[in-house]
Amino acid sequence: MRKDEAMTEPDRNEQAAPARLGSVVHAMIWATVPVLLLVQLLASAGVEASSFWSQVRQLDARIARVAESRAELIAEPLWKMRYDQVTGVLNEIMHDETIAAAAVYDDTGSAIARVVARAEDQAVAEVSRPIHYSNGNMAVEAGRIAIAYSRATLYADAGSRLVLLLVVGLLATFATLIAMRISANIFIGRPLAAMMSAIQRSKQDGRAYPADVTSSNEFGQLARAFNAMQHTTSGALDRLGHMATHDPLTGLPNRRSLTERLAVASRDGGSPDTLVAFCFIDLDDFKGINDTFGHEAGDKFLVQISERLRSAVEAEDWVARLGGDEFVVIRPEVSHEQAAHAFAQQVLDAISESIRLHDKLVVPRASIGLAVRRADDPELSHLPTLADIALYHAKSKAPGTVAVLDEALQRDYRRRRDLELAIPTGFAEEQFEVWYQSQVDLETHEVVGLEALIRWRHPEHGVIGPGEFLPLIERSGNNARLTRYVLTDACRALQRLAAAGRPQIRIAINLPPSELADHSLAAELRATCARFDVAASSLELEITEGSLINNIASASETLHRLRRLGATIALDDFGTGYSSLAHLRRFPLDKVKIDKAFIREIPESAEDKAIVGVIASLADTLGLTLVAEGIERAEQAEAMRDMGVRFGQGFLYQRPQPLEALLQWLHTQPAAPRRGTTGSPSIAPESAA
């Protein structure tokens, strides 16, 4: 491609700007001068034509007077036939250059005298007058005189004057052109050029350049208005530019500014002997600050955090706020990873000093993900993602600490990312499987229920447990889809159990917190049960204390709707959440599942035995059924029986397995007697609202 072909359209426009500026003056001149010249020529021609016809009329009148005067002089000689005198009178008028010929005719029309001064073809006009003779009482018409005269002289004079007028007009027009050119450049061209130059310079570097116009006319006023506008616009652009790259609340650089800075650093490179420390900071439980003290106090909290970050770093360090409660601190030069970790811990300590909000001292808590890379690494722009991997680990495993990115964390991130992207395919190809674990009567060892547990049979990673992929399901917004998936499989399993002679076995499914806010869940559960012809009372819905505390109003309404259908409501992981006693009173619960954390050290741990004993006593008082989770040893089961716990589940009895394998296993187990309670409170379906 040639250089001129590579020129962009804006470049051509900028190069053409001076030509366009000059064309304003040129267009004005070339639009005015021809009109001016035409007007001058028409005016001159009009004046000359008027003068010419005036002279023609004067010539005609003069020749007429000559004819009349000569008719009087030759009247007597003509009547008396003295023709030589007549000829003499005619000769006397031949000195007039305009007269070409003259003739006298008698009363019979015969020419009796003729004088010719020049060729007849030059005579362009003729005057004829009668000759009257009178003598006393006699008056007769003796004849007629005719004079031929030429207007050629008038034409020649008029042509000469027209040529002279044309020359003078052209000279005057040329002088006017020069004068207009000079004045147009002074009063129009220069002011426009000054303003155009200021605009082009402003386009090149974004700064405001004033138009240097000092005249007091309209263009001077326009230039002053332009300069004022430039100043105002420049200030507004500066403010907009700052707003585009800075956080309006804290004044710190924002995410866009961070991206640009890292892009420049990646492009320019740095010393290979130094490292860059990138700290990704996330405040823990900032939502609690907003909920407790209000959003205005939350903003004040963020401002104070940003001021602490500024004061905790050196001048060469860089602090930014990415939004919400996320901040970034970059130290462009550290000698080794230990120094980077010490710097991140220093930042964390600065954040953790108490802040006063509404006369109360609040101790901020934060987690930091730290990523360290060489300063000449061309992929420095990936630092936010790398540090976010470490931050995710810190918040999920050890909140309030600094997590340093390493190869293991990166492997975990890549696996987590691969799984998250594979979720739609997992649903489409039915890779998710529902496994079942039995709940047994601790006295008779009879199977009274099953808990539906989800597994993911991934084509590359094998069978994946729920602890790994359920957070990804929740983050991808597929909680409701998975719940419906499990509900459908559980209803199908109830059909199989009934066909296998085990209709008394209930199936428990876990409800994620988001489902308690979905008021359509009860209707979907009713429809699914009807589709598989199973009773809703064969289903047990397990919820956690955390889901209740976050959705108190919605959860209560949803649970009442489900319970009116006949479903059993169980509180899972009891003792690990918040305000457990209040939940036992407020919500329509039928069953409480003791978390395996309290079972693991029994019977060795006296404290755990005491806690389970209190829970068992409380459940008995409130009429709730107890289920102990995580029973793996016979002595644990015996201790549960001794403390009044009726049901349990765990590896001691059966590990989770697919439905087909479970049905084969159940075939080897004794069937429980047919009774309405199956060891649990009998819940008759209330009238559904």
Salt bridges, closest charged atoms under 4 A:
ASP4 OD1 - ARG2 NE 3.22
GLU5 OE2 - ARG2 NH1 2.94
GLU9 OE1 - ARG12 NH1 3.55
GLU14 OE2 - LYS203 NZ 3.96
GLU48 OE2 - ARG161 NE 2.57
ASP60 OD2 - ARG151 NH2 3.04
GLU68 OE2 - ARG129 NE 3.31
GLU76 OE2 - LYS80 NZ 2.59
GLU76 OE2 - ARG82 NH2 3.85
ASP96 OD2 - ARG62 NH1 2.25
ASP247 OD2 - ARG321 NH1 2.99
GLU260 OE2 - ARG256 NE 3.32
ASP282 OD2 - LYS395 NZ 2.75
ASP284 OD2 - ARG365 NH1 3.87
ASP284 OD1 - LYS395 NZ 2.73
ASP291 OD2 - LYS287 NZ 2.79
ASP317 OD2 - ARG331 NH2 2.62
GLU326 OE1 - ARG255 NH2 3.71
ASP376 OD2 - ARG374 NH2 2.85
GLU379 OE1 - HIS382 ND1 3.47
GLU420 OE1 - ARG417 NH1 3.68
GLU420 OE1 - ARG475 NH2 2.78
GLU433 OE2 - ARG457 NE 2.50
ASP441 OD2 - ARG646 NH2 2.95
ASP441 OD2 - ARG675 NH2 3.86
GLU451 OE1 - LYS593 NZ 3.09
GLU468 OE2 - ARG415 NE 2.39
ASP489 OD2 - ARG492 NH1 3.72
GLU515 OE1 - ARG484 NH1 2.05
ASP518 OD2 - ARG484 NH2 2.92
GLU524 OE1 - ARG484 NE 2.52
GLU540 OE1 - LYS591 NZ 2.57
GLU542 OE2 - LYS593 NZ 2.67
GLU557 OE1 - HIS519 NE2 3.70
GLU557 OE2 - ARG561 NH2 2.86
ASP590 OD1 - ARG563 NH2 2.58
GLU604 OE2 - ARG633 NH1 3.34
GLU629 OE2 - LYS593 NZ 3.39
GLU635 OE2 - ARG633 NH1 3.09
GLU660 OE2 - ARG496 NH1 2.94
GLU686 OE2 - ARG563 NH1 3.58
